[in-house]
Structure formats: structure tokens, C-alpha cells
């Protein structure tokens, strides 16, 4: 290697920032090279004797490395001028260009944020792309940024199959595994794939991220599947620079941790040396593509210029360590190879380096002059697309009668000709309908197959549709949602089940940070539509405690772009499922269907045996608009009760008592749609009401009731006499004590009596 910085370190080198040091190091090393060059190799000859890397290929890889470095230097220079808004760079990781060379541009890639060289090299696969211009637009947060439309500096590209990641601290690994599994699922289902059938999935991350719990769940799932001989063509690439911001990774930890894992084939490659690393990377990629097994590629890198522009490493890292890392600069090794092989002269290297500096700076200045996002409407445009007419038409689309009859076993067995049924049965029948209507739909989760779910809601679906479309997963909610994203990425319609609402919370970032953000951060170029079923809410008797009676949905209300529906009765559930499936297919949306466990088997409303909570199955072609609730006693004006889920039959029972005690006529509004709240519908129903009572079985803090009250106030209806009956801010205890923290019929009646005293 070149001698970089003499010892002792000159004072001028101490005064420079580390980006300047790397820049000066490279130029001085190239200018000062005094070795003897070999005869210039032919373009198709090895760049070095014994190397498997061709000279022309090396030249392009080196150019990608140089371009990536100049993007980093440009970002540091122009950030202080407020022309660039992102300074986490790729310096020291430029060896990942080898991966772009070895893989196809149709291999889906979920990338670490230090992937500039990868992106530039992969761009060679598709004519007409200008990776420097595209990167500059992203750095400048321009509305013309082809990756995100100016919403974030991300590495992403629709034509290059790079799905954008925002802050990839392991949260992208589950969906990478899911995408790998989806390749094989699509083939088995006979569904057309948007990529070649022998594609693999590349997923890169840092050595620190490898320790994250979300990463561990992805590794475990890949190994779990491989152990059962299931194809999982995922290439995990750990770009090991030995640091997580300022926390050192113990020497040898990554190799020790991952080199002997069952079902995970380990490869090592030197990402600091193109000539040495090429064959190692190539072998890993070819092994993954051929065997369809999960691969762990341990790529040696170094980190230069700190974690980001705001990381002044000299304040916390020994100068000798910094200099040692800078001496490992992969560009120095590539320059040395270029010079020793005779492929380039020192003057040619310097010229290429400076030409790329000029191109990057020019691209950045041009990008700074391009339009930025100008309004909230522009920012929000890709977040939650909604095409009402198309969604309604898709929801109302029905199978041919003969096909539908055969699916249910004859005209006499169609659900709409059966007697009225309770919620669990009608959800089951609706799921049969969706699986029949959408051959690309797959239903999965814990215990959903042979057992038919904890509450038998998915009973018989495995027998009817087979194990390729209805299957059990391992016990891991993070991976269930990661798998759903992967399946959706490749055109399938996933219907995952989270067994209990309480189990969703440990995996919520797969919805918040990943699934619901993809359309936003890709400017709607990528979509991962899904319909997530979650059993939850309170009032379950004889079984439970906190994990089986969880009434906290606050975390769901906070997720941009998510749709949350909650039925209280079977016919509504059927029509809502039709609409949510259509919303996924037409607009690529992510939704959660929150199913009240306590209402699954409920048949009666006022008295045992009255059968008033059994309903007919809605005929095909009937669906529900996502922003309208159901109204009971629409003419009543004395009191409006606004509620959802378990609160609906509770409100109807309380309404009878209120009418008897106060003589009031009570209107009940079943919200049905909890996110986004149907604010206009709420206001319209309250406009002619004399009083309002908000019944929310969720917790006092952060519950749906807060949103309902806000909607009323913002509609100018804050003057109405108002009461809120809701759950307590507590975890749910076991047995009968669980009911102490939840609203009750008597609490609703009591709140109405309080309103009567005021008015």
C-alpha cells in the first residue's frame, strides 16, 4: 500500500478535517507513486496476474468508487452552503460496487446507507441513467429527485430495483427475507413475477446493525426456512467497518457470530481490495443464486470521514486510529492496482478524480436550482393515494356465479343463503371469498392453518385453498409483517394475522417505519399493499389478562397512511374486508382490520337467545365506503353516542335504558373506520344532536375518543354538552378485575344522567 501520513503527524494534518485528509491523502499518494508499471493489460485480461477481475471491469469499478467518493466530498463542501441536506457518506465502503457488478439490476436490493458506489455501478446495467445527477437531486431534496421526489436522501431506483430505505438500522432485513420467500411463493402459486424467477435478494447493513433484534429475527427466519429445505435466496451483506457511530465492534465478533450458523452459509470478501474481493463476492452471489439458500457475506470495509458530517471523530477517537483507518482507504488500493497494472497513469487517475469532482459539484449546483417541494399537498401526494371510484368498483367486483358456487360447494352453500351468523363465521366466509376472488392472495400467521386460528376464524381455509396459500409462520410478529411486505413487493396480496393486539406492539415499526412509509419515500414508485388482521380489544371473558385483552390502539393511530377498520357485526366485517382488499389492490394501501375478540361468538344483544347480533351475509357486490359509519335510530336527536367495536352493542343496550329513564331518543354512530377518523361524517351526525356522548373502550390517554372530541371541536360543535366514557390508563388484570378498567353499560347510562342534569 501507499505510505499515507508520516509519523509524527504534521501539524497541518491535525488542523484539517478528515474529509480534507482523505482527499489530500489520495492525491498525494497518486502523485508520489514511484513504482514500476507492468505492460497495460488488454481489456479482457486480468487486471493483475491470477486475479479473476478483468481489466476493463476493474476500470469501471474504480470509476464508480471515485464517483462515490466525490459525492461524499461534494456533500461536505455544500452542506455548509445549505445546498445539501445529508452527509452520511459511503467513504470506506466503496468496495460494495463489487456487489452491483456481480448481481443483476433485477435482483431486489435493500441497501445500507453507505451504498453510493453500489448505486453508481448498478446504474451501468440500465442505459440512460445518470447516477450523479440523480444522487445530487436527492442530496438537494429536489422535487425532481427520481428516488423519493425530494422527501429524503435515499438510495432507491425503480428501474434498478432498489427499494428505498430511510434509516436502515436493521428494520429492512425482515422484508428482504420476505421478498426472497416471495420469489418462491410466486412461482409455486403460478403468479407472474415482476423479476426473473432465479433472482436473489440483496440486503446490506453494518456490523453494528447485525446485533439489532430486528436483524436477528431476519437471520433466524432465513435459517428456520433453510433448515426445512425451503428456498430463501437472500444475500445478507454485512459491511463491517468495526464501528457503530462511536461504539466499536469487538475484533472478530462478526466472523465468530455468523460463520457457524446452521442454514446460513458464510462467505468473507475483502471490500478494501477490488482484485482480491471480486472472486469472493462473485462466489457468494453465484452460490446464493444456484442453491437458493441464505448467504451471509462478511464484507471487510473501513469508515472514513466519520459517521456523518456532524461526527467530529478527532474528539473521541485516537488520531493514530483515524490515520490507520485512512491508510486502509479502498481508493488507495484501487489506485495502486491501476498504477501497478499499467491500466492507468498517475496523471490519468488524477484527471479522472478531478473530472468527477467537477461533475459532482456541477450536478449539485444544478440540483440546488431545481424545484423543491412547495406545499403540504405536494409532500403528502404519495403518502395515502385513494381512488374512491376505482376502489368501490373493485370492491363490488364479483366472481362469475358458477365459479363462486363451485368454491362454496354449490348454490345451496353460498353464505348469503345461510341463516344469519355471528362475527367469526362471517369473517371466515369473507376470507374464503377474498381468497377465491384474488388468486394472488395468501393468508398466514401463527396457528392459522391446521388449527384454524385460536378462535377458529380461519377454520377450513387450509383444506379449501392448500398450504401454498394458507400457512403457519414461526412465532415472530416482526417477521410476519416483514414477510407480508416481501410478498407484496412482488405482486402478491398478503393477509397476515397478528394473533393478539398486544403482540403487535413489539413489531409496530414494520408498519410505522417500513410498510406505510414505502409509498411516501419512493414517491409512489414502490408499493407493499397488505391487509393485516389483528384480534384484539377488551371484554374477553374466562381467558386473558393484558396480552389477550389489550384495548390500546394508540400506536396505530399515529402511523401516517395506515387505514384501520374495526367492525362490530358480521355483515359490516364482510363489506369492510372487501373494501380493504380493493384498497390494497387499487391504491397499494396498508390496512389493519381490528377484530373484537369478545364479539366473535356474540349472538344476542339484549337478552339470552334473542339472536339480535346475528346478521345476514351481504350479497356479492356490496361494500362499504371507508369514511362512513353505521347509524342506528338516525332520526333521534336527544343524544348521539359515538362509538366502535364492543361499544356498539353496549351503546344500544344503554340506549334502551336511557330511553326508559329519561325519555330520550338515542342515536348511535358506529364509527367502523378508526384511522383516519371519518371526521366529516362525525360532524354531520352531531350537527342536529342536542348532546353527545363518546364511548371509547380504549384508554383515556391517546384513545380514539380524543380524536372524536377533537373532530367535534374543529367542526365548531364544541358548544354541545359532551361526555366521554372510556377505559382507564392501566394494564388489564386477569379474570373479572379486567372489567374495572373498561366502560360498562351502567357507565354509559350514568354519563347520560349527568348530561341530563346539566341540560
N, C-alpha and C positions, 0 to 999 in steps of 0.2 A: 504493500500500500504506500501511498504518498506520505511523506513526512508533512504533517499539517501545521502544528503550532510548536515552536521550540520551547524548551524548558530552561530557565524560568520564563513565564508568560510575560510578554512585553506589556507595559502599562497601557499602551494604546488598545490592546486587545481587551483589557479589563473594562475599558470605557465604552466599547462598542456593545450594542445589544446583540443577542445571539443570532438574530436573522442576518445582521450585517456580518457577524463572524462566519457563518456558513457561506454566505455569498463571497466574502473575501477569501476564505479557505479554498473554495473551489477554483476561483480564477487564478490565485497564486500557485496552486498546485499544478494546474494545467500549464500555465506559462513557464513554470520552473521545471517541468519534466525534462530529464536529460537522458532518458533511456534510449535503447536501440529498437526501432520498429521492425517487425517482420515484413515480408512482402505482403502487400494488401491482398486479402483472400477474395476469391470470387464470391458473388452474391449468395450462391447456394452452397458454398463451402462452410465448414465450421468456423466460428469466429476465433476459436482457439483450438489447437490440436487436442483431440479427444473430447471436445465439447459437442453435445448434441444440438447446440443452438447455432442456426445458420447465421452468416454474417449480415445478410440483409434484414433478417428478423431482429437480430441484435440492434441494428441501426434504428429500426422503428421503435423498439422498446426503449432505447436510450433517449430517443427524441421525446417519447411520452414521459419519461422521467424528468427530463429537462423542462418540459412544458408545465408539468405539475409543480415543480419547484418554483417556477416563475409566477405561477398563480399565487402561491403562498407569499412570495416576496411582494408581489403587487398588492395583496390584501393588507399586509403590514404597512406598506407605504401610504396607501389611500384610505386606510381606516381613520387615520388622524385628520384627514381632509373631509371626513364624513361622506365619502363616496362608496365605501364598502362597509358592510354591517356584520361581517362574520370573519373570524380569524383562527378558527380551529383548522389547522393545516394538515397536509399529508407528508410533510418532510420527514424523511427517515423510513417511510413506508412505501416508497416508490417501487419496491420490488413486487407489489401486488399487480403491476402491469403484466407480470408473467401469467397470472390467473386469467386475465382478459384474453391473453394470447392463446392459452390452452383451451378455454371454454368457447362455446358458441354464443352469439349475441341473443339466441333464443333460449338460453339457459337462464331461467329467472334468477335474479340476483338481489339479495337483501344485504346492503353494504354498510360496513363500518364507515364512520365519517372521515377517515383518513384514506380516501379511495380516489384521489384525483388522478393518479397515474392509471388506475384501472379504467376509469371512465374515458380518459383520452385514448387509451389503447383499444378499448372495446368499440369506440366510435369508428375505428378503421373498418369494422365489419359492415357498416351501412354507408354507402356513398351519399354525399351531400350534407353530412353533419359537420358542424363547426364547433368542436367541444370547447375551444377557448372562448368563443363568443357566448355560447350557452352558459358556461360557468360564470363569465363576467356578468351576464344579466342576472344570474342567481345571486352572486355576491352583492350586486347593487339593489336587490329587491325590486327589480323592474317587473312591471305587469306583463312584459313580453318574455319573461323567463319561461323557457319551454318545460321546465320540470314542475314548478309549483305556481306559476303565474305571479311571482313576487311575494308569496306568503311565508317563505322560509328559504334559507340556503340549504338545499338538499341535493344529494346525488340521486338523480332519477331521470328516467327516459322511457317513454312509451315505445319508440322503435327499438331500443336496446334491451327491453325487458328488465329494466332496473326499477323496482318498485321503491318509491321514495321513503326514506326513514328520517325522522326528525332528530331524535336524541337516542341513538341506538345503544342504550346500556342494557343489552340482552333482551329487551322486550320484543325484538323482531325474530328471535330464534324459534319460538313455538310456531309462528305462522310459516316460517321457512320449512320446518318439518312437515307442517300440514300441507304445504304446496307440493313437497316431494311425495307424500302419500297420495295426494290428489292426482298426480300423473298416473299412478297405477289404478286408482279408483275409476278415473275416467275411462281408461282402457277397458277395464273389466265390465263397466256399465255400457260400453259401446257408445259413449258420448264423445262427440268431436272435441279434440283438444286444440287450444289456440297455439300450441307449440308442438314440435316433433315428439313422437311417443318415446324416444330414447333420451329425452332431455334429462338433465340433472338440475338441482337447485343449489346455488352457491350462497353461503351465508357467512359473512366475515364479522369479526368482533375483536376486541382487545383482550389481553391476558387478564386484566382486572375484571372485565365483564364475564369472563369464564367462570368466575366464582359466584355470580349472582344466582339467586334462587330460580329466576325465570330461565336462565341458561341451563341450569341443572335439570329442570323439568323437560326441556327440549332434548338434551342428551339422553335422559332416561327413556323418554318415549321412543326415540330412534332406536336405542338398544333393545328396548322391550319388543318393538316390532321386528327388528332383525333377528332376535332370539327365536321368534316364531316363524322365521323364514319369509316374512313379509317384505316386499321391496320398499326400500326407503332411500332413494338416490339423492341424498343430501350431502354436500361437501361443506363441512364446518371448517372455516379458516380462522385460526387463532393467530392474529398478527401480534406477536409477542415482542414488545419493546421494553418489558421489565418494569413498567410504571403504570399506575392508575392515578392520574394527576400528580400527586406527590408521594403516593404510597407505593413502596417497592414491592414487586412480586418476588418471593423468595427464589433464589437461584435454583433452577432445575425443577421447580414446582409443576409447571405445565406438563413437562415430559413425564414426570413421576405420576402425576394425577391421571393422565389420559393415555399413556402408552400401553396400558394393560387392561383396558376396559372390554368386557365381553360384548361382542356385537358392534364395536366401534373400531374400525381399522385405522391405525395411527401411521401417519407419514410425517417426515420432517423435511423442510426445504429451507435453504439459505436465501432469504429475501434480500440480503445485502449484496449478493453476487449473482448477476443475471446468468453468467455462464455456468456457475455451479448449481444454481437453483432451478434452472429450466427443466432439466430432466426429472428432478424430484417432483416439481409441480405437475409436469406432464403425466408422470406415473400415477399420481394421486387422482387426477381428473379421469384418466383412462380407466383406472380401477373402479372408480365410482360409476362411471357410465356403463361399464361392462358387467359388474357384479350386482348393481342396483343396491349396494349396501351403504350405510352411513360411514363417512370418512371424516377423520379428524386430521386436518393438515396444520401442522405446527410450523408457522412461517416466522423465521427469525427476522426481526426488524430492529430499528432504533428510533428514538423520538428526538427530533431536533426542533429548536425554537420554542420549546415549552409546550404545555397542553394547548394554549391559545395565546393570543396576543397580550392578554392581561396577566399571563403567568410569567412573572419575573423569576426565573429559576435561580439566578445568582443569589437571591435572598434566602433560599432554602436548600440549595444543592451545592455540594463542594465543587469548586471550579475545576479541580482535576477530573471529577466525574463528568462534568459537562464537556471538557475537552476530549475525554476518552470516547464519549458518545459521538461527538462531532468528527472524530477520526474514523468512525465506522460509517460515515455518510455513504450511502449506496451510490450516489452520483460520483464520488471519488473513485470507487472501484470500477464503475462503468467507464469513466474517462480513462482510467488506466488500461482497461481491456481494449478500448478503442485505439489508444495510442500504441500499445504493445503489438496489437494485431496488425497495425498498419491501416486499419479501416478509416481512421480519421487522423488528421494532424492536429497539433495543439491549436493552430490558428483556426482550423475548421470547427473545432469544438467551441472555442471562444465565440466565433462568429454565430454559430447555431444558438448558443446560450444567450447572447445579446440580442439576436434577432427575435428569439422567443420572449425575452424581456420586453422588447419594444411592442411586439404583437399583443402581449397580455395587458400592458399599460394602455395601449391604444383601444383595445377591446373594452377595458374598464372605463375609460373616459367616454367612449361611445355609449356604453351601457348606462352610465350615470345620466346621460342626456335623454335616455328613453323614458317613456311614460311610467309613472308609478301608479299603484292603486290609489284612486282618488276619492273613494267613498265607502261607507259601510256596506252598501249594496254590492259593490264590486268585491269587497273582501268576502262577503257571505255567499256569493254566487254559486260556488261548487259545493258548499257545505251540506246542504239538505235539499237537493233537487226534488221537485214534486210536480208531476204531470197529472193533475186530477182526472181529466177525461180519459187518458190512456190507462191510468191505474184502475179506474172504475170499469172500463171496458175489459181489461184483463181479469179483474176480479169476477166479473159476471160471465166470462167465457166458460163454456161447459164442454165436457166431453160428448162425443156422439152417444145418443141414447143406448145403442146396442153395446158399445164398449163399456159404458158405465154399468149397465145391467150385468154384464159378464163379470165385472170387477167385484160386484157385491153378491154374485151368485144367483142372479135372476131378479125380475121385476118385483117379485113379492118380498125381496130382501132389501130393497132400496131404503135408506134411512128415513126418507121423507114420508114413507107409507107406514112406518112403525109407530107405535104408541108414543106419547110424549116421554122424554127421557131426561135424566139428570145431567149435570155438567160433565162429569168424567166420561160418560158414554158418548156424549155429543162431541167432545174434543177428539176422542178416539175415532169417531166416524169422519170428522173433518180431516184428520190426519190421513186416513185412508183416501179420502177424496183428493187431497193435495199430492200424495204420492202417486196416485193414478193420473192426475192431471199433468204433473211435471215429472217426466222420466228422469230428469237430471236431479231430482230431489233425493236427499239422503237424510235419514234420521238416526241420531246416535247420542250416546251418553252412558252414564252408569246404570246398569241393570235394565235398560230399556228393551232388550231383545227377548231372550227366553222367558224372563220373569214378567216382562210387560210393564216394567216400572214399579216403583214402590206402591203406587195406588192403582195399578193395572190400567193406567190411562193408555199405554201403548200395547196393550194385550192384543195378540194375534197378528200384529203388523209384521213380525218376522216371518210367520208362516205365509202370509199373503205376498210379501214382496222380496223375501230372501235375504241372506246375510250380507249381500253386497250393498243393499240399500237400507237395512236396519241392523245396527250392530252396537255391541257394547264397547266402551272405551276403558282404559285404565282409570283409576280413581284420581283424577287430576283436572280440576276445573280450568286451570290456566291452559292446559293442553287441549281440552275440549274446545275452548274458544279459539285457540291457535289453529287447530285442525279445521275449524269452521272457516276461518279466514283463508287458509290454504285452498280448501275445496272451492270456495267462492272465487278465488283468484283465477281459477282455471275453468270457470263457467258452470260449476255445479250449484245447486241450491241447497245449502246446508240448513238443517233444522236440528240444532243441538239442544239437548236438555241439560239444564243445571238442576240437580235433584232437589235442592232446597235453596231458598233465597239467601240464607246465611252462608251458604257455600260459595255464592257468587262474589262476596266481598274480597276474598283473597285473590281473585282473578280479575278484578274490575278493570285493571289497566289494559287488559286485552281489548276491552270495549272502548274505554276512555282514550287511551293513548295510541291505540293501533287501529282497530276496526273502524271506528267512527271518524278517525282523522284522515283516512286514506284519500277519500274524495277531495277533502279540503286541501291537503298538502300535495296532491297530484293534479290539482286544477281539474278534477273530474276525469282524468285520463285512465285511472285505475279505480275499480270498484270491488268491494268484497261483501256483496249482499248476503244477509242471513236473517233467519227468523229463530230467535233464541227463546225456548220455552223454559220458564222458571216457576216451580211450585213454591208458594210462599204465603205470607201474611199469617195472621193470628187465628185464635179461636179453635184450633185443633184440640180435640179432647182425647184424653186417655193415652197421649203419646206426645212427647215433645220436650219442653224446656226451650232454651234460647235457640238452638240450632234447628228446631222444627216448627217454631212459632215466631218467625222473625218478621216484624212489621216495619223494618227500616228500609225505605226505598229512596232515601235522600241522595245516596251516591248516584243513583240512576238519573235523578232529576237534573244533575249537574253536567251531564255529558252532551256536548253540542252535537246536533244532528241525529241523535237517537230518538226512536219512536217507542213509546211504552204504552201498551194497551192492557187493560185489566177487565175481564168480563165478570159479571155476577150471575149470569144464567147461560144455559147451554146454547140457545139459538143465537144469542149475541156472539158467543165464542166462535161458532162456526162462521158467521159472516165476517167477524174481525180477522180470523185466520185467513180467509180468502183474500181480504184486502191487504193484509201484511205480506202474504206471499206475492201478490201482484206488485206491491210497492217495492219489494226486493227485485223482482224480475224487470220491472219497467225503469225504476229510478236508482237501482243499486243500493237501496237503503238497508240499514241495520236496525232491527227492532227487537224488543223484548216483550214477550207475551207472558204476563204475570198471572198465574192461575191460583185462585184462592183455594187452598187445600180444604179448608173447612166447608166449602160449598161443593166439593167434588161429588159427594154422595147425597147432598141435601135434596129431599123430595117435597118437604112440607114447608109452609110459610107460617101460618097462624096456629095450627093445631096438628097433632099427630094424625097422619092419614089423610090430610086434606089435599095432598098432591098438588098444591098451588105453586110449587117451584120446579115443576116438570114442564117441559116445553117441546113443541113440535120441531123437528129438524127443518131448517129453512130449505126450500127447494133450490136446486141449482140456479144460478143467475142472480141470487140475492146477496148483496154485500153492503158493508157499512162505510160511510164517508168518515175519514179519520178525524174530523174535527166536530162531530156531533155526538151528543149524549142521548140517552133514552129518558123520556118524560113519563111519569105516572101522574094521573089527575091533572092534565095540562090547564084546566080551567080554574083550578084552585089558586087563590091569591093571598090567603091569610098568612101562610107560612111556606117558604121554599126551603127544603132540605137538600143540600148539595153533598153528594157522597159518591162512593165507588165500592166495588168488591163486596166484602162481607157487610159493609154499611148499608147496602141497598135493601136486603130483606129486613135488616134491623130497623131502617127508617120506615119501611112500610108497616112493620108491626107497631112501631111507636106512633105512626100517623093515626092508626085506629084508636089508640088510647087518647091521643091529643084531641081528636075529633069528639070523643066521648066526654072528656073532661072540660074542654074549652069551647067546643062547638066550632072550632076552626076547620076550614078545608085546607088540606095539606098537599102541596105538590112536591114530588120527589124527583130530583135530577140525578140520574146515574151518569157520571162523567164518561165512563168507559175508556177514554183516552187521557192518560195521565201526563205524558210528555210527547209533544208540547200540549199544555192545557188548552182546551177549547175556550179561550177567554171570551171571544165574541159570543159564543153560544151561552156561556155563563151569564154574561151581561144581559143578553136578550131575555133570558128566563127570569132574571132578577128585576128587570125594569118595571114589571107590573106587580111585583110582590110587595107585601106590607112588612114582612120580616124575613130574615134569612138565618138559617142555622147550617153551619158547615160541620159535617160529620166525617171525621178522618181517623181511621183506625191506626194510622201511622203515628209516629212520635210527635210530641208537642213542638220540638225544635226541628225545623227543616222538613216538616211533612208537607204533603200535598195541600193540606188546609191553608198553610201560609200562602201558597200560590193562588188559591181560590180567593182568599181575602184581598190579596193584592190586586187581582183581576177586577174585583168589585170596586175597590177604591179608585183604581186607574180609569174605570169606566164612569166615574162620577157618581157612584152609588154608595159612597161611604157614609151617607146620612142614614141609611136603613138600619133599624135595630138589628143587631147581629150577635150571635153566639157561636163559639167554636167548641165542639166536643171532640176530643182527640185522645190518643194514647199518651201515657206518661213517658218521660225521658228515663227509661230504665231498660235493663236487660230483662228477658222474660224468664220467670222462675218455672219450676216444674209443677205439674198437676193443677189443682184448682186455683192455686195462687196466681197462675198466669192471667186469670181474668181480671185481677185487681188493677192491672195497668192498662186495660183496654176499655174502650167505650162500651156501654151497655144500653139495652132498651130503656131502662129506668133513667140513665143519664141523659138520654135524648129527650125523654118526656120532661125531666126536671129542667133542662135548659129551655124548653118551650114554656114551662110555667114561669121561669124567670123573665122571659121576654114578655109574657102576658102582664106581669106586674109593672113592667116599665112602660107599656103601651096601652 
